[in-house]
Amino acid sequence: MSGAHVNGQTPSPELRRLTFADVELGAAIARAGARAGNPYLPEIASVVEIVQETPNIKSFRVRFDDEAVQAGFSFKPGQVGQLGVLGIGEATFAINSSPSEKEYLQFSVMQAGEVTVGLHCLSQGDKVGIRAPMGRGFPVEDWKGKNLLYIMGGIGSAALRATILHTLEHRSDYGDITILYGARTPVDLTFQYDIADWEARSDIRTVITVDAPFPGWDGRVGFVPTVLEELSPSPANTIAVTCGPPIMIKFVLQVLQRLHFDDEQVFTTLEKRMKCGIGICGRCNLGPKYVCVDGPVFSLAELRELPDEL
């Protein structure tokens, strides 16, 4: 734990022991499980870097201990993984490094519950368990030649980051690209290093906003749905991709409807509903669909056909 604290308190000795002292045994069990084809047992990875994105969000850059696994790993933008702390549990997070990044995987974690608190206690060199990739990613191949409109709020940026990075790396494959990202305050804006890069580019449009005036902030002020309506993007040959707090998504969808976007042009992701990740436990089912297998990416047209259980 290297002296890490949670809410001002040092984690208990029991948490340390369960998480790290027995990590070699955990790794051996995971390797045995992998050889036996057990989908519930993770691959062991090491934390190679931790980035403090906001006061309550950290990004963990992790690398599989098995070099063959690391070398052979691939995923599609929008796919997710189960990131776990040994002895505590696991939770679902979007893989938000670029699919072209071969040195590490990045997961961004907001501190909220037992697993995320355990993750926030980790230090560089500590071990985690990973089951990935899971689910269906964004259909970026189908979007070639189209304009892309990314609409994000808060930690929702993590779910779209890999897709944004991929489309920027293949910039010539796509039309106009607009990134609209908002947070409650400037302090809550994640991936500041990305924002700086995006704002410096002349081949994309980047709009950053915060909910209310904030000391020292001279940028745009306004809720994401309001700013979206002010921008009034054309739906012609355009794909809109959104992720953020549920209330934000609700009003973003209403704005897109007023702007005459068809349901087939709008995509979002529902990874927070996932549990087992392999379509067994049933926790993430929406009617006949399982978010972990049929999603987490869905078009609005697909969601319209499912029960209203979100």
C-alpha positions as CSV (number, residue, x, y, z in Angstrom):
1,M,0.0,0.0,0.0
2,S,3.0,2.3,0.5
3,G,1.2,4.4,3.0
4,A,-1.9,5.0,0.9
5,H,-4.9,6.5,2.7
6,V,-8.6,6.3,2.1
7,N,-10.7,9.1,3.5
8,G,-7.9,10.1,5.7
9,Q,-7.4,6.6,7.1
10,T,-4.6,4.0,6.5
11,P,-6.1,0.8,5.1
12,S,-6.2,-2.1,7.6
13,P,-3.5,-4.7,7.9
14,E,-6.1,-7.2,6.8
15,L,-6.6,-5.3,3.5
16,R,-2.9,-5.2,2.9
17,R,-2.5,-8.9,3.5
18,L,-5.4,-9.9,1.3
19,T,-4.4,-7.6,-1.4
20,F,-0.7,-7.9,-1.7
21,A,1.1,-10.3,0.7
22,D,-0.6,-13.3,-1.0
23,V,-0.3,-11.9,-4.5
24,E,2.1,-14.7,-5.7
25,L,-0.4,-17.3,-4.6
26,G,-3.2,-15.3,-6.4
27,A,-1.1,-15.1,-9.5
28,A,-0.4,-18.8,-9.5
29,I,-4.2,-19.5,-9.1
30,A,-5.0,-17.2,-11.9
31,R,-2.4,-18.7,-14.2
32,A,-3.8,-22.2,-13.4
33,G,-7.3,-21.0,-14.1
34,A,-6.3,-19.5,-17.4
35,R,-4.7,-22.8,-18.4
36,A,-7.9,-24.6,-17.4
37,G,-10.0,-22.2,-19.4
38,N,-11.8,-20.7,-16.3
39,P,-13.2,-17.3,-17.6
40,Y,-13.7,-16.0,-14.0
41,L,-10.0,-16.1,-13.1
42,P,-8.1,-13.0,-14.2
43,E,-4.7,-12.4,-15.6
44,I,-2.3,-10.7,-13.2
45,A,-1.0,-7.3,-14.1
46,S,1.3,-4.7,-12.5
47,V,0.5,-1.0,-12.0
48,V,3.2,0.8,-14.0
49,E,1.9,4.3,-13.6
50,I,-0.9,6.2,-11.8
51,V,-2.3,9.5,-13.0
52,Q,-4.3,11.7,-10.7
53,E,-6.9,13.0,-13.1
54,T,-9.1,14.8,-10.6
55,P,-9.4,14.8,-6.8
56,N,-11.5,11.6,-7.0
57,I,-10.5,10.0,-10.3
58,K,-7.3,8.2,-10.9
59,S,-6.1,6.5,-14.2
60,F,-4.2,3.3,-13.7
61,R,-1.8,2.2,-16.4
62,V,-1.2,-1.5,-16.1
63,R,0.8,-4.2,-17.9
64,F,0.3,-7.9,-17.8
65,D,3.0,-9.8,-16.0
66,D,2.9,-12.5,-18.7
67,E,4.7,-10.8,-21.6
68,A,3.1,-13.2,-24.1
69,V,-0.3,-12.0,-22.9
70,Q,0.7,-8.4,-23.1
71,A,2.1,-8.8,-26.6
72,G,-1.0,-10.7,-27.8
73,F,-3.6,-8.4,-26.2
74,S,-5.9,-6.4,-28.5
75,F,-9.2,-4.7,-28.1
76,K,-11.7,-2.5,-30.0
77,P,-12.6,1.1,-29.0
78,G,-15.4,0.9,-26.5
79,Q,-14.7,-2.5,-25.1
80,V,-14.3,-2.9,-21.4
81,G,-12.6,-5.0,-18.8
82,Q,-13.0,-6.2,-15.3
83,L,-10.3,-4.6,-13.1
84,G,-9.9,-6.2,-9.7
85,V,-8.1,-5.8,-6.4
86,L,-7.1,-9.2,-5.0
87,G,-9.0,-10.0,-1.9
88,I,-11.6,-7.3,-2.4
89,G,-13.3,-7.7,-5.8
90,E,-13.6,-6.4,-9.3
91,A,-15.6,-3.9,-11.3
92,T,-16.2,-3.0,-14.9
93,F,-14.3,-0.1,-16.5
94,A,-13.7,1.0,-20.0
95,I,-10.3,0.4,-21.5
96,N,-9.4,4.0,-22.3
97,S,-5.9,3.7,-23.7
98,S,-5.6,3.8,-27.5
99,P,-6.0,0.3,-29.1
100,S,-2.6,1.1,-30.7
101,E,-0.9,1.4,-27.3
102,K,1.0,-1.8,-26.7
103,E,3.0,-0.9,-23.6
104,Y,0.0,-0.7,-21.1
105,L,-3.8,-0.7,-20.7
106,Q,-5.4,2.4,-19.0
107,F,-8.4,2.3,-16.8
108,S,-9.8,5.4,-15.1
109,V,-11.5,5.0,-11.8
110,M,-13.7,7.3,-9.8
111,Q,-13.6,6.5,-6.0
112,A,-17.1,5.5,-5.1
113,G,-17.4,2.0,-3.5
114,E,-15.4,-0.8,-2.0
115,V,-13.6,-1.9,-5.1
116,T,-12.8,1.6,-6.3
117,V,-11.5,2.6,-2.8
118,G,-9.3,-0.5,-3.0
119,L,-8.0,0.6,-6.4
120,H,-7.3,4.1,-5.2
121,C,-5.1,2.6,-2.5
122,L,-2.8,1.0,-5.0
123,S,0.7,2.2,-5.7
124,Q,3.1,1.8,-8.6
125,G,4.2,-1.9,-8.7
126,D,1.1,-3.3,-7.0
127,K,-0.8,-6.1,-8.6
128,V,-4.3,-6.2,-10.1
129,G,-6.4,-8.8,-11.8
130,I,-7.8,-8.2,-15.3
131,R,-10.4,-10.0,-17.4
132,A,-10.5,-8.3,-20.8
133,P,-11.5,-7.4,-23.4
134,M,-15.3,-7.8,-23.0
135,G,-18.3,-6.8,-24.9
136,R,-18.9,-5.0,-28.2
137,G,-17.1,-1.9,-29.1
138,F,-18.0,1.1,-31.2
139,P,-18.5,0.3,-34.9
140,V,-15.7,2.7,-36.0
141,E,-15.2,0.9,-39.3
142,D,-18.8,1.6,-40.2
143,W,-18.3,5.3,-39.4
144,K,-15.5,5.9,-41.9
145,G,-16.4,8.8,-44.2
146,K,-18.8,10.3,-41.6
147,N,-18.7,13.3,-39.3
148,L,-18.2,12.4,-35.7
149,L,-19.8,14.3,-32.7
150,Y,-18.5,13.3,-29.3
151,I,-20.6,14.5,-26.3
152,M,-19.2,13.8,-22.9
153,G,-19.7,14.7,-19.3
154,G,-17.6,14.1,-16.2
155,I,-16.1,10.5,-16.0
156,G,-18.1,9.7,-19.1
157,S,-15.0,10.8,-21.0
158,A,-13.3,7.6,-20.0
159,A,-15.8,5.5,-22.0
160,L,-15.1,7.5,-25.2
161,R,-11.4,8.3,-24.9
162,A,-10.2,5.1,-26.7
163,T,-12.6,5.8,-29.6
164,I,-11.6,9.4,-29.8
165,L,-7.9,8.5,-29.8
166,H,-8.5,5.9,-32.5
167,T,-10.4,8.2,-34.8
168,L,-7.8,10.9,-34.4
169,E,-5.0,8.4,-35.2
170,H,-6.9,7.6,-38.4
171,R,-8.0,11.2,-39.0
172,S,-8.2,10.9,-42.8
173,D,-10.8,8.1,-42.5
174,Y,-13.4,10.5,-41.0
175,G,-15.1,13.8,-41.8
176,D,-15.5,16.7,-39.4
177,I,-14.8,15.8,-35.7
178,T,-16.3,17.7,-32.8
179,I,-15.5,17.0,-29.2
180,L,-17.9,18.6,-26.6
181,Y,-16.9,17.9,-23.1
182,G,-18.2,19.3,-19.8
183,A,-17.8,18.9,-16.1
184,R,-19.1,20.4,-12.9
185,T,-16.0,22.5,-12.4
186,P,-12.6,22.9,-14.2
187,V,-11.1,20.7,-11.4
188,D,-13.4,17.9,-12.5
189,L,-12.2,17.8,-16.1
190,T,-10.4,14.5,-16.8
191,F,-7.5,14.0,-19.2
192,Q,-6.3,17.5,-19.2
193,Y,-3.3,16.4,-21.3
194,D,-5.7,15.2,-24.0
195,I,-7.7,18.5,-23.9
196,A,-4.5,20.5,-24.4
197,D,-3.7,18.3,-27.5
198,W,-7.2,18.5,-28.9
199,E,-7.5,22.3,-28.5
200,A,-4.1,22.7,-30.2
201,R,-5.3,20.8,-33.3
202,S,-6.8,22.7,-36.3
203,D,-8.4,19.7,-37.8
204,I,-11.0,19.1,-35.1
205,R,-13.3,21.3,-33.1
206,T,-13.0,21.1,-29.3
207,V,-15.5,22.7,-27.0
208,I,-14.9,22.5,-23.2
209,T,-17.5,23.8,-20.8
210,V,-18.2,23.8,-17.0
211,D,-21.6,24.0,-15.3
212,A,-21.2,27.3,-13.6
213,P,-18.7,30.2,-13.3
214,F,-15.5,29.2,-11.4
215,P,-12.7,31.4,-10.1
216,G,-9.9,31.5,-12.7
217,W,-12.0,29.9,-15.4
218,D,-12.3,32.0,-18.6
219,G,-13.7,29.3,-20.8
220,R,-17.2,28.4,-21.7
221,V,-19.9,28.1,-19.1
222,G,-23.0,26.1,-19.5
223,F,-24.5,22.6,-19.1
224,V,-23.5,20.2,-21.9
225,P,-27.0,19.8,-23.4
226,T,-27.4,23.6,-23.5
227,V,-24.1,24.1,-25.2
228,L,-24.9,21.3,-27.6
229,E,-28.1,23.1,-28.6
230,E,-26.1,26.3,-29.0
231,L,-23.6,24.6,-31.3
232,S,-26.5,23.2,-33.3
233,P,-24.5,20.5,-35.2
234,S,-26.0,19.3,-38.5
235,P,-27.2,15.7,-38.5
236,A,-26.2,15.3,-42.1
237,N,-23.8,12.3,-42.5
238,T,-23.0,12.6,-38.7
239,I,-22.7,10.1,-35.9
240,A,-23.3,11.3,-32.4
241,V,-21.6,9.4,-29.5
242,T,-22.4,10.3,-25.9
243,C,-21.6,9.2,-22.4
244,G,-21.9,10.9,-19.0
245,P,-24.3,11.2,-16.1
246,P,-27.7,9.8,-16.8
247,I,-29.4,13.2,-16.4
248,M,-27.0,14.6,-19.0
249,I,-27.6,11.8,-21.4
250,K,-31.4,12.3,-21.0
251,F,-31.3,15.9,-22.1
252,V,-28.6,15.4,-24.7
253,L,-30.9,12.8,-26.4
254,Q,-33.7,15.3,-26.3
255,V,-31.5,18.0,-28.0
256,L,-30.3,15.5,-30.6
257,Q,-33.9,14.7,-31.4
258,R,-34.8,18.4,-31.8
259,L,-31.8,18.7,-34.1
260,H,-33.3,15.8,-36.2
261,F,-30.7,13.1,-35.5
262,D,-32.1,9.7,-36.3
263,D,-31.9,7.0,-33.6
264,E,-29.5,5.0,-35.9
265,Q,-27.1,8.0,-35.7
266,V,-26.8,8.1,-31.9
267,F,-24.6,5.7,-29.8
268,T,-23.9,5.4,-26.1
269,T,-22.4,2.8,-23.7
270,L,-23.8,1.1,-20.6
271,E,-20.8,-0.6,-19.0
272,K,-21.8,0.3,-15.5
273,R,-24.5,-2.4,-15.5
274,M,-22.1,-5.2,-16.0
275,K,-21.1,-7.8,-13.4
276,C,-19.8,-11.2,-14.5
277,G,-18.9,-9.9,-18.0
278,I,-19.6,-13.1,-19.8
279,G,-23.4,-13.4,-20.0
280,I,-23.9,-15.8,-17.1
281,C,-25.1,-14.0,-14.0
282,G,-28.0,-12.1,-15.7
283,R,-27.5,-8.9,-13.8
284,C,-27.1,-6.8,-16.9
285,N,-29.9,-8.1,-19.0
286,L,-32.2,-5.7,-20.7
287,G,-35.0,-7.9,-22.0
288,P,-33.4,-10.5,-24.3
289,K,-30.0,-8.6,-24.4
290,Y,-27.0,-8.8,-22.1
291,V,-25.1,-5.6,-21.8
292,C,-21.8,-7.5,-21.3
293,V,-22.2,-9.6,-24.5
294,D,-24.5,-7.6,-26.8
295,G,-23.1,-4.2,-25.5
296,P,-21.9,-2.2,-23.7
297,V,-22.2,-0.1,-26.9
298,F,-25.7,0.4,-28.3
299,S,-27.3,2.6,-30.8
300,L,-30.3,4.6,-29.7
301,A,-32.3,2.6,-32.2
302,E,-31.3,-0.6,-30.4
303,L,-32.1,0.8,-27.0
304,R,-35.6,1.8,-28.2
305,E,-36.3,-1.9,-28.8
306,L,-35.4,-2.9,-25.2
307,P,-37.4,-2.5,-22.0
308,D,-37.1,0.9,-20.3
309,E,-35.0,-0.3,-17.4
310,L,-32.1,2.1,-17.5
